[in-house]
Amino acid sequence: MLLTEIARVLKPGGKCLLTFAQAAFMQQLPFVQYGFTLYDTEKITALLKETGLEIEAEWHKEDFPISKTGTKVTRQFTVLQLKRSATQEVT
C-alpha cells in the first residue's frame, strides 16, 4: 500500500502532506466508473491505522474549477499533514 511505503521511507518524526478529493465530489465525475477507488477522510483514517503514520493536522477545503463542459463545480478536498511516529518501526 502506498501509505505503508510513505511511512517506510520517512525518517522517524518525518512529515508529509496527503491531499485527496472527497469521495462525495468524485462520485459525480463520469470517468470514476472505470476502476477508481474513492476515499473520504474516514476511509483514509482507517488505512492509516495500518501504518506508522498519524494525522497531525487536517484541513477541509473547496475550490471552484471549471469542468470540461464549461460549468463551474465545487470541488471538496482534504489536506492531511501526516507524521511518522518517532518510535514505531515500519516494515
PyMOL Python script that loads the backbone (N, CA, C, O; Angstrom):
from pymol import cmd

cmd.read_pdbstr("""\
ATOM      1  N   MET A   1       0.847  -1.174   0.000  1.00  0.00           N
ATOM      2  CA  MET A   1       0.000   0.000   0.000  1.00  0.00           C
ATOM      3  C   MET A   1       0.894   1.239   0.000  1.00  0.00           C
ATOM      4  O   MET A   1       1.943   1.253   0.643  1.00  0.00           O
ATOM      5  N   LEU A   2       0.485   2.249  -0.704  1.00  0.00           N
ATOM      6  CA  LEU A   2       1.263   3.477  -0.845  1.00  0.00           C
ATOM      7  C   LEU A   2       1.542   4.139   0.502  1.00  0.00           C
ATOM      8  O   LEU A   2       2.653   4.622   0.722  1.00  0.00           O
ATOM      9  N   LEU A   3       0.579   4.173   1.396  1.00  0.00           N
ATOM     10  CA  LEU A   3       0.788   4.807   2.701  1.00  0.00           C
ATOM     11  C   LEU A   3       1.859   4.079   3.511  1.00  0.00           C
ATOM     12  O   LEU A   3       2.623   4.717   4.235  1.00  0.00           O
ATOM     13  N   THR A   4       1.922   2.772   3.400  1.00  0.00           N
ATOM     14  CA  THR A   4       2.944   1.997   4.095  1.00  0.00           C
ATOM     15  C   THR A   4       4.327   2.349   3.553  1.00  0.00           C
ATOM     16  O   THR A   4       5.284   2.470   4.318  1.00  0.00           O
ATOM     17  N   GLU A   5       4.430   2.512   2.248  1.00  0.00           N
ATOM     18  CA  GLU A   5       5.712   2.874   1.640  1.00  0.00           C
ATOM     19  C   GLU A   5       6.127   4.286   2.043  1.00  0.00           C
ATOM     20  O   GLU A   5       7.308   4.534   2.288  1.00  0.00           O
ATOM     21  N   ILE A   6       5.181   5.207   2.115  1.00  0.00           N
ATOM     22  CA  ILE A   6       5.497   6.558   2.582  1.00  0.00           C
ATOM     23  C   ILE A   6       6.029   6.490   4.012  1.00  0.00           C
ATOM     24  O   ILE A   6       7.029   7.132   4.335  1.00  0.00           O
ATOM     25  N   ALA A   7       5.368   5.720   4.860  1.00  0.00           N
ATOM     26  CA  ALA A   7       5.816   5.576   6.248  1.00  0.00           C
ATOM     27  C   ALA A   7       7.210   4.952   6.302  1.00  0.00           C
ATOM     28  O   ALA A   7       8.031   5.343   7.131  1.00  0.00           O
ATOM     29  N   ARG A   8       7.475   4.008   5.445  1.00  0.00           N
ATOM     30  CA  ARG A   8       8.769   3.326   5.448  1.00  0.00           C
ATOM     31  C   ARG A   8       9.914   4.264   5.099  1.00  0.00           C
ATOM     32  O   ARG A   8      10.977   4.195   5.716  1.00  0.00           O
ATOM     33  N   VAL A   9       9.712   5.146   4.110  1.00  0.00           N
ATOM     34  CA  VAL A   9      10.811   5.998   3.647  1.00  0.00           C
ATOM     35  C   VAL A   9      10.959   7.289   4.453  1.00  0.00           C
ATOM     36  O   VAL A   9      11.997   7.947   4.374  1.00  0.00           O
ATOM     37  N   LEU A  10       9.947   7.657   5.221  1.00  0.00           N
ATOM     38  CA  LEU A  10      10.074   8.837   6.080  1.00  0.00           C
ATOM     39  C   LEU A  10      10.965   8.515   7.271  1.00  0.00           C
ATOM     40  O   LEU A  10      10.918   7.410   7.811  1.00  0.00           O
ATOM     41  N   LYS A  11      11.763   9.469   7.671  1.00  0.00           N
ATOM     42  CA  LYS A  11      12.551   9.320   8.892  1.00  0.00           C
ATOM     43  C   LYS A  11      11.594   9.351  10.075  1.00  0.00           C
ATOM     44  O   LYS A  11      10.517   9.937   9.967  1.00  0.00           O
ATOM     45  N   PRO A  12      11.953   8.736  11.206  1.00  0.00           N
ATOM     46  CA  PRO A  12      11.120   8.864  12.407  1.00  0.00           C
ATOM     47  C   PRO A  12      10.889  10.342  12.722  1.00  0.00           C
ATOM     48  O   PRO A  12      11.833  11.131  12.766  1.00  0.00           O
ATOM     49  N   GLY A  13       9.646  10.702  12.937  1.00  0.00           N
ATOM     50  CA  GLY A  13       9.269  12.098  13.165  1.00  0.00           C
ATOM     51  C   GLY A  13       9.066  12.886  11.878  1.00  0.00           C
ATOM     52  O   GLY A  13       8.679  14.054  11.922  1.00  0.00           O
ATOM     53  N   GLY A  14       9.326  12.252  10.721  1.00  0.00           N
ATOM     54  CA  GLY A  14       9.167  12.916   9.427  1.00  0.00           C
ATOM     55  C   GLY A  14       7.706  13.209   9.119  1.00  0.00           C
ATOM     56  O   GLY A  14       6.806  12.546   9.633  1.00  0.00           O
ATOM     57  N   LYS A  15       7.483  14.209   8.275  1.00  0.00           N
ATOM     58  CA  LYS A  15       6.126  14.644   7.939  1.00  0.00           C
ATOM     59  C   LYS A  15       5.924  14.649   6.433  1.00  0.00           C
ATOM     60  O   LYS A  15       6.876  14.783   5.664  1.00  0.00           O
ATOM     61  N   CYS A  16       4.677  14.502   6.026  1.00  0.00           N
ATOM     62  CA  CYS A  16       4.298  14.666   4.621  1.00  0.00           C
ATOM     63  C   CYS A  16       2.851  15.147   4.555  1.00  0.00           C
ATOM     64  O   CYS A  16       2.097  15.039   5.522  1.00  0.00           O
ATOM     65  N   LEU A  17       2.489  15.672   3.411  1.00  0.00           N
ATOM     66  CA  LEU A  17       1.110  16.104   3.182  1.00  0.00           C
ATOM     67  C   LEU A  17       0.450  15.152   2.201  1.00  0.00           C
ATOM     68  O   LEU A  17       1.048  14.761   1.198  1.00  0.00           O
ATOM     69  N   LEU A  18      -0.771  14.789   2.494  1.00  0.00           N
ATOM     70  CA  LEU A  18      -1.576  13.939   1.623  1.00  0.00           C
ATOM     71  C   LEU A  18      -2.825  14.727   1.258  1.00  0.00           C
ATOM     72  O   LEU A  18      -3.563  15.171   2.138  1.00  0.00           O
ATOM     73  N   THR A  19      -3.059  14.898  -0.023  1.00  0.00           N
ATOM     74  CA  THR A  19      -4.227  15.648  -0.492  1.00  0.00           C
ATOM     75  C   THR A  19      -5.076  14.734  -1.364  1.00  0.00           C
ATOM     76  O   THR A  19      -4.555  14.023  -2.224  1.00  0.00           O
ATOM     77  N   PHE A  20      -6.385  14.756  -1.138  1.00  0.00           N
ATOM     78  CA  PHE A  20      -7.281  13.931  -1.943  1.00  0.00           C
ATOM     79  C   PHE A  20      -8.637  14.610  -2.052  1.00  0.00           C
ATOM     80  O   PHE A  20      -9.077  15.309  -1.139  1.00  0.00           O
ATOM     81  N   ALA A  21      -9.292  14.391  -3.188  1.00  0.00           N
ATOM     82  CA  ALA A  21     -10.660  14.885  -3.377  1.00  0.00           C
ATOM     83  C   ALA A  21     -11.600  13.931  -2.653  1.00  0.00           C
ATOM     84  O   ALA A  21     -11.447  12.713  -2.737  1.00  0.00           O
ATOM     85  N   GLN A  22     -12.552  14.481  -1.956  1.00  0.00           N
ATOM     86  CA  GLN A  22     -13.505  13.672  -1.193  1.00  0.00           C
ATOM     87  C   GLN A  22     -14.357  12.814  -2.138  1.00  0.00           C
ATOM     88  O   GLN A  22     -14.686  13.228  -3.250  1.00  0.00           O
ATOM     89  N   ALA A  23     -14.700  11.621  -1.671  1.00  0.00           N
ATOM     90  CA  ALA A  23     -15.487  10.673  -2.465  1.00  0.00           C
ATOM     91  C   ALA A  23     -16.812  11.279  -2.921  1.00  0.00           C
ATOM     92  O   ALA A  23     -17.256  11.009  -4.037  1.00  0.00           O
ATOM     93  N   ALA A  24     -17.444  12.084  -2.088  1.00  0.00           N
ATOM     94  CA  ALA A  24     -18.733  12.682  -2.455  1.00  0.00           C
ATOM     95  C   ALA A  24     -18.613  13.528  -3.714  1.00  0.00           C
ATOM     96  O   ALA A  24     -19.525  13.539  -4.540  1.00  0.00           O
ATOM     97  N   PHE A  25     -17.512  14.226  -3.869  1.00  0.00           N
ATOM     98  CA  PHE A  25     -17.286  15.002  -5.094  1.00  0.00           C
ATOM     99  C   PHE A  25     -16.930  14.076  -6.250  1.00  0.00           C
ATOM    100  O   PHE A  25     -17.473  14.208  -7.347  1.00  0.00           O
ATOM    101  N   MET A  26     -16.021  13.142  -6.005  1.00  0.00           N
ATOM    102  CA  MET A  26     -15.532  12.274  -7.072  1.00  0.00           C
ATOM    103  C   MET A  26     -16.640  11.427  -7.695  1.00  0.00           C
ATOM    104  O   MET A  26     -16.587  11.128  -8.889  1.00  0.00           O
ATOM    105  N   GLN A  27     -17.641  11.037  -6.908  1.00  0.00           N
ATOM    106  CA  GLN A  27     -18.731  10.205  -7.417  1.00  0.00           C
ATOM    107  C   GLN A  27     -19.498  10.892  -8.540  1.00  0.00           C
ATOM    108  O   GLN A  27     -20.160  10.222  -9.332  1.00  0.00           O
ATOM    109  N   GLN A  28     -19.421  12.194  -8.619  1.00  0.00           N
ATOM    110  CA  GLN A  28     -20.144  12.953  -9.641  1.00  0.00           C
ATOM    111  C   GLN A  28     -19.424  12.956 -10.989  1.00  0.00           C
ATOM    112  O   GLN A  28     -20.006  13.365 -11.994  1.00  0.00           O
ATOM    113  N   LEU A  29     -18.183  12.512 -11.027  1.00  0.00           N
ATOM    114  CA  LEU A  29     -17.386  12.570 -12.253  1.00  0.00           C
ATOM    115  C   LEU A  29     -17.622  11.328 -13.102  1.00  0.00           C
ATOM    116  O   LEU A  29     -17.640  10.214 -12.578  1.00  0.00           O
ATOM    117  N   PRO A  30     -17.803  11.508 -14.401  1.00  0.00           N
ATOM    118  CA  PRO A  30     -18.180  10.376 -15.254  1.00  0.00           C
ATOM    119  C   PRO A  30     -17.106   9.305 -15.400  1.00  0.00           C
ATOM    120  O   PRO A  30     -17.443   8.145 -15.639  1.00  0.00           O
ATOM    121  N   PHE A  31     -15.829   9.647 -15.266  1.00  0.00           N
ATOM    122  CA  PHE A  31     -14.767   8.679 -15.515  1.00  0.00           C
ATOM    123  C   PHE A  31     -14.459   7.759 -14.331  1.00  0.00           C
ATOM    124  O   PHE A  31     -13.727   6.784 -14.501  1.00  0.00           O
ATOM    125  N   VAL A  32     -14.992   8.036 -13.144  1.00  0.00           N
ATOM    126  CA  VAL A  32     -14.632   7.227 -11.973  1.00  0.00           C
ATOM    127  C   VAL A  32     -15.221   5.819 -12.011  1.00  0.00           C
ATOM    128  O   VAL A  32     -14.835   4.965 -11.213  1.00  0.00           O
ATOM    129  N   GLN A  33     -16.133   5.574 -12.912  1.00  0.00           N
ATOM    130  CA  GLN A  33     -16.699   4.233 -13.030  1.00  0.00           C
ATOM    131  C   GLN A  33     -15.697   3.242 -13.626  1.00  0.00           C
ATOM    132  O   GLN A  33     -15.969   2.042 -13.661  1.00  0.00           O
ATOM    133  N   TYR A  34     -14.547   3.723 -14.092  1.00  0.00           N
ATOM    134  CA  TYR A  34     -13.569   2.870 -14.758  1.00  0.00           C
ATOM    135  C   TYR A  34     -12.394   2.527 -13.837  1.00  0.00           C
ATOM    136  O   TYR A  34     -11.242   2.821 -14.157  1.00  0.00           O
ATOM    137  N   GLY A  35     -12.688   1.912 -12.707  1.00  0.00           N
ATOM    138  CA  GLY A  35     -11.645   1.365 -11.868  1.00  0.00           C
ATOM    139  C   GLY A  35     -11.028   2.299 -10.842  1.00  0.00           C
ATOM    140  O   GLY A  35      -9.923   2.026 -10.373  1.00  0.00           O
ATOM    141  N   PHE A  36     -11.676   3.367 -10.479  1.00  0.00           N
ATOM    142  CA  PHE A  36     -11.154   4.274  -9.461  1.00  0.00           C
ATOM    143  C   PHE A  36     -11.608   3.836  -8.072  1.00  0.00           C
ATOM    144  O   PHE A  36     -12.736   3.378  -7.891  1.00  0.00           O
ATOM    145  N   THR A  37     -10.725   3.982  -7.107  1.00  0.00           N
ATOM    146  CA  THR A  37     -11.090   3.782  -5.710  1.00  0.00           C
ATOM    147  C   THR A  37     -11.261   5.157  -5.095  1.00  0.00           C
ATOM    148  O   THR A  37     -10.359   5.992  -5.168  1.00  0.00           O
ATOM    149  N   LEU A  38     -12.413   5.395  -4.492  1.00  0.00           N
ATOM    150  CA  LEU A  38     -12.709   6.713  -3.926  1.00  0.00           C
ATOM    151  C   LEU A  38     -12.503   6.699  -2.424  1.00  0.00           C
ATOM    152  O   LEU A  38     -12.772   5.702  -1.755  1.00  0.00           O
ATOM    153  N   TYR A  39     -12.021   7.818  -1.904  1.00  0.00           N
ATOM    154  CA  TYR A  39     -11.704   7.920  -0.479  1.00  0.00           C
ATOM    155  C   TYR A  39     -12.396   9.113   0.153  1.00  0.00           C
ATOM    156  O   TYR A  39     -12.659  10.126  -0.494  1.00  0.00           O
ATOM    157  N   ASP A  40     -12.680   8.959   1.431  1.00  0.00           N
ATOM    158  CA  ASP A  40     -13.093  10.092   2.255  1.00  0.00           C
ATOM    159  C   ASP A  40     -12.196  10.068   3.490  1.00  0.00           C
ATOM    160  O   ASP A  40     -11.387   9.155   3.654  1.00  0.00           O
ATOM    161  N   THR A  41     -12.336  11.047   4.339  1.00  0.00           N
ATOM    162  CA  THR A  41     -11.458  11.161   5.499  1.00  0.00           C
ATOM    163  C   THR A  41     -11.533   9.930   6.391  1.00  0.00           C
ATOM    164  O   THR A  41     -10.509   9.480   6.904  1.00  0.00           O
ATOM    165  N   GLU A  42     -12.719   9.380   6.583  1.00  0.00           N
ATOM    166  CA  GLU A  42     -12.875   8.212   7.446  1.00  0.00           C
ATOM    167  C   GLU A  42     -12.122   7.003   6.883  1.00  0.00           C
ATOM    168  O   GLU A  42     -11.483   6.264   7.631  1.00  0.00           O
ATOM    169  N   LYS A  43     -12.198   6.807   5.582  1.00  0.00           N
ATOM    170  CA  LYS A  43     -11.524   5.665   4.960  1.00  0.00           C
ATOM    171  C   LYS A  43     -10.001   5.822   5.047  1.00  0.00           C
ATOM    172  O   LYS A  43      -9.292   4.854   5.321  1.00  0.00           O
ATOM    173  N   ILE A  44      -9.505   7.026   4.816  1.00  0.00           N
ATOM    174  CA  ILE A  44      -8.067   7.277   4.925  1.00  0.00           C
ATOM    175  C   ILE A  44      -7.604   7.066   6.363  1.00  0.00           C
ATOM    176  O   ILE A  44      -6.548   6.478   6.596  1.00  0.00           O
ATOM    177  N   THR A  45      -8.389   7.545   7.328  1.00  0.00           N
ATOM    178  CA  THR A  45      -8.039   7.377   8.740  1.00  0.00           C
ATOM    179  C   THR A  45      -7.925   5.900   9.091  1.00  0.00           C
ATOM    180  O   THR A  45      -7.011   5.503   9.814  1.00  0.00           O
ATOM    181  N   ALA A  46      -8.838   5.088   8.589  1.00  0.00           N
ATOM    182  CA  ALA A  46      -8.790   3.641   8.842  1.00  0.00           C
ATOM    183  C   ALA A  46      -7.538   3.029   8.215  1.00  0.00           C
ATOM    184  O   ALA A  46      -6.899   2.177   8.833  1.00  0.00           O
ATOM    185  N   LEU A  47      -7.181   3.444   7.016  1.00  0.00           N
ATOM    186  CA  LEU A  47      -5.979   2.921   6.360  1.00  0.00           C
ATOM    187  C   LEU A  47      -4.712   3.316   7.116  1.00  0.00           C
ATOM    188  O   LEU A  47      -3.755   2.543   7.176  1.00  0.00           O
ATOM    189  N   LEU A  48      -4.706   4.509   7.689  1.00  0.00           N
ATOM    190  CA  LEU A  48      -3.527   4.982   8.413  1.00  0.00           C
ATOM    191  C   LEU A  48      -3.235   4.148   9.654  1.00  0.00           C
ATOM    192  O   LEU A  48      -2.089   4.078  10.096  1.00  0.00           O
ATOM    193  N   LYS A  49      -4.255   3.519  10.218  1.00  0.00           N
ATOM    194  CA  LYS A  49      -4.056   2.696  11.416  1.00  0.00           C
ATOM    195  C   LYS A  49      -3.130   1.525  11.137  1.00  0.00           C
ATOM    196  O   LYS A  49      -2.540   0.972  12.065  1.00  0.00           O
ATOM    197  N   GLU A  50      -2.991   1.135   9.869  1.00  0.00           N
ATOM    198  CA  GLU A  50      -2.130   0.018   9.487  1.00  0.00           C
ATOM    199  C   GLU A  50      -0.688   0.459   9.239  1.00  0.00           C
ATOM    200  O   GLU A  50       0.169  -0.371   8.937  1.00  0.00           O
ATOM    201  N   THR A  51      -0.416   1.751   9.362  1.00  0.00           N
ATOM    202  CA  THR A  51       0.914   2.289   9.056  1.00  0.00           C
ATOM    203  C   THR A  51       1.516   2.903  10.312  1.00  0.00           C
ATOM    204  O   THR A  51       0.911   2.868  11.383  1.00  0.00           O
ATOM    205  N   GLY A  52       2.696   3.456  10.172  1.00  0.00           N
ATOM    206  CA  GLY A  52       3.315   4.188  11.268  1.00  0.00           C
ATOM    207  C   GLY A  52       3.053   5.674  11.164  1.00  0.00           C
ATOM    208  O   GLY A  52       3.806   6.482  11.709  1.00  0.00           O
ATOM    209  N   LEU A  53       1.976   6.043  10.460  1.00  0.00           N
ATOM    210  CA  LEU A  53       1.652   7.458  10.256  1.00  0.00           C
ATOM    211  C   LEU A  53       0.451   7.855  11.097  1.00  0.00           C
ATOM    212  O   LEU A  53      -0.457   7.057  11.331  1.00  0.00           O
ATOM    213  N   GLU A  54       0.464   9.097  11.545  1.00  0.00           N
ATOM    214  CA  GLU A  54      -0.683   9.635  12.277  1.00  0.00           C
ATOM    215  C   GLU A  54      -1.007  11.012  11.721  1.00  0.00           C
ATOM    216  O   GLU A  54      -0.137  11.703  11.189  1.00  0.00           O
ATOM    217  N   ILE A  55      -2.267  11.400  11.850  1.00  0.00           N
ATOM    218  CA  ILE A  55      -2.699  12.713  11.374  1.00  0.00           C
ATOM    219  C   ILE A  55      -2.314  13.751  12.414  1.00  0.00           C
ATOM    220  O   ILE A  55      -2.732  13.685  13.571  1.00  0.00           O
ATOM    221  N   GLU A  56      -1.509  14.710  11.977  1.00  0.00           N
ATOM    222  CA  GLU A  56      -1.073  15.789  12.858  1.00  0.00           C
ATOM    223  C   GLU A  56      -1.947  17.031  12.680  1.00  0.00           C
ATOM    224  O   GLU A  56      -2.190  17.766  13.637  1.00  0.00           O
ATOM    225  N   ALA A  57      -2.417  17.260  11.460  1.00  0.00           N
ATOM    226  CA  ALA A  57      -3.309  18.389  11.175  1.00  0.00           C
ATOM    227  C   ALA A  57      -4.188  18.009   9.992  1.00  0.00           C
ATOM    228  O   ALA A  57      -3.831  17.149   9.187  1.00  0.00           O
ATOM    229  N   GLU A  58      -5.337  18.658   9.898  1.00  0.00           N
ATOM    230  CA  GLU A  58      -6.332  18.321   8.867  1.00  0.00           C
ATOM    231  C   GLU A  58      -7.023  19.597   8.413  1.00  0.00           C
ATOM    232  O   GLU A  58      -7.476  20.396   9.232  1.00  0.00           O
ATOM    233  N   TRP A  59      -7.097  19.778   7.095  1.00  0.00           N
ATOM    234  CA  TRP A  59      -7.795  20.933   6.528  1.00  0.00           C
ATOM    235  C   TRP A  59      -8.786  20.445   5.480  1.00  0.00           C
ATOM    236  O   TRP A  59      -8.440  19.642   4.614  1.00  0.00           O
ATOM    237  N   HIS A  60     -10.011  20.931   5.563  1.00  0.00           N
ATOM    238  CA  HIS A  60     -11.028  20.634   4.552  1.00  0.00           C
ATOM    239  C   HIS A  60     -11.201  21.895   3.724  1.00  0.00           C
ATOM    240  O   HIS A  60     -11.473  22.973   4.253  1.00  0.00           O
ATOM    241  N   LYS A  61     -11.041  21.745   2.434  1.00  0.00           N
ATOM    242  CA  LYS A  61     -11.036  22.889   1.524  1.00  0.00           C
ATOM    243  C   LYS A  61     -12.034  22.657   0.396  1.00  0.00           C
ATOM    244  O   LYS A  61     -12.517  21.546   0.179  1.00  0.00           O
ATOM    245  N   GLU A  62     -12.322  23.732  -0.306  1.00  0.00           N
ATOM    246  CA  GLU A  62     -13.038  23.602  -1.566  1.00  0.00           C
ATOM    247  C   GLU A  62     -12.543  24.671  -2.514  1.00  0.00           C
ATOM    248  O   GLU A  62     -12.145  25.765  -2.114  1.00  0.00           O
ATOM    249  N   ASP A  63     -12.581  24.317  -3.777  1.00  0.00           N
ATOM    250  CA  ASP A  63     -12.277  25.291  -4.812  1.00  0.00           C
ATOM    251  C   ASP A  63     -13.337  25.165  -5.898  1.00  0.00           C
ATOM    252  O   ASP A  63     -14.216  24.307  -5.821  1.00  0.00           O
ATOM    253  N   PHE A  64     -13.250  26.006  -6.887  1.00  0.00           N
ATOM    254  CA  PHE A  64     -14.332  26.120  -7.867  1.00  0.00           C
ATOM    255  C   PHE A  64     -13.770  26.089  -9.290  1.00  0.00           C
ATOM    256  O   PHE A  64     -13.768  27.105  -9.984  1.00  0.00           O
ATOM    257  N   PRO A  65     -13.297  24.923  -9.714  1.00  0.00           N
ATOM    258  CA  PRO A  65     -12.740  24.824 -11.072  1.00  0.00           C
ATOM    259  C   PRO A  65     -13.849  24.811 -12.129  1.00  0.00           C
ATOM    260  O   PRO A  65     -15.026  24.612 -11.828  1.00  0.00           O
ATOM    261  N   ILE A  66     -13.435  25.026 -13.343  1.00  0.00           N
ATOM    262  CA  ILE A  66     -14.339  24.934 -14.492  1.00  0.00           C
ATOM    263  C   ILE A  66     -14.180  23.535 -15.086  1.00  0.00           C
ATOM    264  O   ILE A  66     -13.070  23.105 -15.398  1.00  0.00           O
ATOM    265  N   SER A  67     -15.290  22.840 -15.235  1.00  0.00           N
ATOM    266  CA  SER A  67     -15.251  21.478 -15.774  1.00  0.00           C
ATOM    267  C   SER A  67     -14.977  21.504 -17.277  1.00  0.00           C
ATOM    268  O   SER A  67     -14.957  22.565 -17.901  1.00  0.00           O
ATOM    269  N   LYS A  68     -14.771  20.338 -17.835  1.00  0.00           N
ATOM    270  CA  LYS A  68     -14.527  20.228 -19.281  1.00  0.00           C
ATOM    271  C   LYS A  68     -15.741  20.664 -20.094  1.00  0.00           C
ATOM    272  O   LYS A  68     -15.610  21.005 -21.270  1.00  0.00           O
ATOM    273  N   THR A  69     -16.924  20.657 -19.477  1.00  0.00           N
ATOM    274  CA  THR A  69     -18.128  21.109 -20.179  1.00  0.00           C
ATOM    275  C   THR A  69     -18.337  22.617 -20.028  1.00  0.00           C
ATOM    276  O   THR A  69     -19.290  23.176 -20.570  1.00  0.00           O
ATOM    277  N   GLY A  70     -17.427  23.277 -19.281  1.00  0.00           N
ATOM    278  CA  GLY A  70     -17.508  24.720 -19.135  1.00  0.00           C
ATOM    279  C   GLY A  70     -18.309  25.203 -17.939  1.00  0.00           C
ATOM    280  O   GLY A  70     -18.501  26.408 -17.778  1.00  0.00           O
ATOM    281  N   THR A  71     -18.779  24.294 -17.097  1.00  0.00           N
ATOM    282  CA  THR A  71     -19.547  24.705 -15.925  1.00  0.00           C
ATOM    283  C   THR A  71     -18.638  24.778 -14.693  1.00  0.00           C
ATOM    284  O   THR A  71     -17.665  24.034 -14.573  1.00  0.00           O
ATOM    285  N   LYS A  72     -18.977  25.675 -13.801  1.00  0.00           N
ATOM    286  CA  LYS A  72     -18.238  25.826 -12.557  1.00  0.00           C
ATOM    287  C   LYS A  72     -18.720  24.756 -11.574  1.00  0.00           C
ATOM    288  O   LYS A  72     -19.924  24.590 -11.377  1.00  0.00           O
ATOM    289  N   VAL A  73     -17.785  24.033 -10.962  1.00  0.00           N
ATOM    290  CA  VAL A  73     -18.134  22.992  -9.998  1.00  0.00           C
ATOM    291  C   VAL A  73     -17.471  23.300  -8.652  1.00  0.00           C
ATOM    292  O   VAL A  73     -16.452  23.988  -8.584  1.00  0.00           O
ATOM    293  N   THR A  74     -18.067  22.780  -7.602  1.00  0.00           N
ATOM    294  CA  THR A  74     -17.485  22.903  -6.270  1.00  0.00           C
ATOM    295  C   THR A  74     -16.764  21.604  -5.957  1.00  0.00           C
ATOM    296  O   THR A  74     -17.386  20.551  -5.819  1.00  0.00           O
ATOM    297  N   ARG A  75     -15.437  21.691  -5.845  1.00  0.00           N
ATOM    298  CA  ARG A  75     -14.622  20.511  -5.577  1.00  0.00           C
ATOM    299  C   ARG A  75     -14.210  20.536  -4.106  1.00  0.00           C
ATOM    300  O   ARG A  75     -13.560  21.476  -3.647  1.00  0.00           O
ATOM    301  N   GLN A  76     -14.593  19.498  -3.380  1.00  0.00           N
ATOM    302  CA  GLN A  76     -14.240  19.381  -1.966  1.00  0.00           C
ATOM    303  C   GLN A  76     -13.033  18.458  -1.851  1.00  0.00           C
ATOM    304  O   GLN A  76     -13.025  17.346  -2.380  1.00  0.00           O
ATOM    305  N   PHE A  77     -12.027  18.941  -1.154  1.00  0.00           N
ATOM    306  CA  PHE A  77     -10.840  18.127  -0.969  1.00  0.00           C
ATOM    307  C   PHE A  77     -10.279  18.321   0.435  1.00  0.00           C
ATOM    308  O   PHE A  77     -10.631  19.262   1.146  1.00  0.00           O
ATOM    309  N   THR A  78      -9.413  17.416   0.802  1.00  0.00           N
ATOM    310  CA  THR A  78      -8.843  17.408   2.146  1.00  0.00           C
ATOM    311  C   THR A  78      -7.329  17.353   2.047  1.00  0.00           C
ATOM    312  O   THR A  78      -6.772  16.679   1.181  1.00  0.00           O
ATOM    313  N   VAL A  79      -6.673  18.072   2.947  1.00  0.00           N
ATOM    314  CA  VAL A  79      -5.224  18.020   3.089  1.00  0.00           C
ATOM    315  C   VAL A  79      -4.942  17.495   4.497  1.00  0.00           C
ATOM    316  O   VAL A  79      -5.399  18.065   5.487  1.00  0.00           O
ATOM    317  N   LEU A  80      -4.191  16.414   4.567  1.00  0.00           N
ATOM    318  CA  LEU A  80      -3.796  15.845   5.854  1.00  0.00           C
ATOM    319  C   LEU A  80      -2.292  16.000   6.020  1.00  0.00           C
ATOM    320  O   LEU A  80      -1.519  15.629   5.137  1.00  0.00           O
ATOM    321  N   GLN A  81      -1.887  16.547   7.148  1.00  0.00           N
ATOM    322  CA  GLN A  81      -0.470  16.566   7.486  1.00  0.00           C
ATOM    323  C   GLN A  81      -0.210  15.319   8.304  1.00  0.00           C
ATOM    324  O   GLN A  81      -0.737  15.164   9.406  1.00  0.00           O
ATOM    325  N   LEU A  82       0.608  14.429   7.757  1.00  0.00           N
ATOM    326  CA  LEU A  82       0.901  13.150   8.394  1.00  0.00           C
ATOM    327  C   LEU A  82       2.283  13.195   9.023  1.00  0.00           C
ATOM    328  O   LEU A  82       3.183  13.874   8.528  1.00  0.00           O
ATOM    329  N   LYS A  83       2.437  12.475  10.102  1.00  0.00           N
ATOM    330  CA  LYS A  83       3.729  12.400  10.785  1.00  0.00           C
ATOM    331  C   LYS A  83       4.017  10.940  11.114  1.00  0.00           C
ATOM    332  O   LYS A  83       3.157  10.211  11.608  1.00  0.00           O
ATOM    333  N   ARG A  84       5.240  10.540  10.829  1.00  0.00           N
ATOM    334  CA  ARG A  84       5.651   9.182  11.203  1.00  0.00           C
ATOM    335  C   ARG A  84       6.012   9.196  12.677  1.00  0.00           C
ATOM    336  O   ARG A  84       6.705  10.096  13.151  1.00  0.00           O
ATOM    337  N   SER A  85       5.546   8.209  13.382  1.00  0.00           N
ATOM    338  CA  SER A  85       5.859   8.065  14.794  1.00  0.00           C
ATOM    339  C   SER A  85       7.378   8.022  14.980  1.00  0.00           C
ATOM    340  O   SER A  85       8.093   7.386  14.205  1.00  0.00           O
ATOM    341  N   ALA A  86       7.845   8.693  15.993  1.00  0.00           N
ATOM    342  CA  ALA A  86       9.278   8.729  16.262  1.00  0.00           C
ATOM    343  C   ALA A  86       9.776   7.404  16.832  1.00  0.00           C
ATOM    344  O   ALA A  86      10.980   7.145  16.834  1.00  0.00           O
ATOM    345  N   THR A  87       8.863   6.564  17.315  1.00  0.00           N
ATOM    346  CA  THR A  87       9.290   5.328  17.976  1.00  0.00           C
ATOM    347  C   THR A  87       8.865   4.059  17.237  1.00  0.00           C
ATOM    348  O   THR A  87       9.527   3.030  17.370  1.00  0.00           O
ATOM    349  N   GLN A  88       7.793   4.103  16.473  1.00  0.00           N
ATOM    350  CA  GLN A  88       7.263   2.893  15.844  1.00  0.00           C
ATOM    351  C   GLN A  88       8.132   2.455  14.667  1.00  0.00           C
ATOM    352  O   GLN A  88       8.499   3.277  13.827  1.00  0.00           O
ATOM    353  N   GLU A  89       8.458   1.174  14.603  1.00  0.00           N
ATOM    354  CA  GLU A  89       9.190   0.593  13.495  1.00  0.00           C
ATOM    355  C   GLU A  89       8.207   0.297  12.371  1.00  0.00           C
ATOM    356  O   GLU A  89       7.123  -0.232  12.618  1.00  0.00           O
ATOM    357  N   VAL A  90       8.574   0.633  11.142  1.00  0.00           N
ATOM    358  CA  VAL A  90       7.734   0.370   9.973  1.00  0.00           C
ATOM    359  C   VAL A  90       8.457  -0.628   9.105  1.00  0.00           C
ATOM    360  O   VAL A  90       9.641  -0.458   8.815  1.00  0.00           O
ATOM    361  N   THR A  91       7.749  -1.687   8.679  1.00  0.00           N
ATOM    362  CA  THR A  91       8.371  -2.707   7.837  1.00  0.00           C
ATOM    363  C   THR A  91       7.939  -2.572   6.404  1.00  0.00           C
ATOM    364  O   THR A  91       8.368  -3.352   5.554  1.00  0.00           O
TER     365      THR A  91
END
""", "prot")
cmd.dss("prot")
cmd.show_as("cartoon", "prot")
cmd.util.cbc("prot")
cmd.orient("prot")
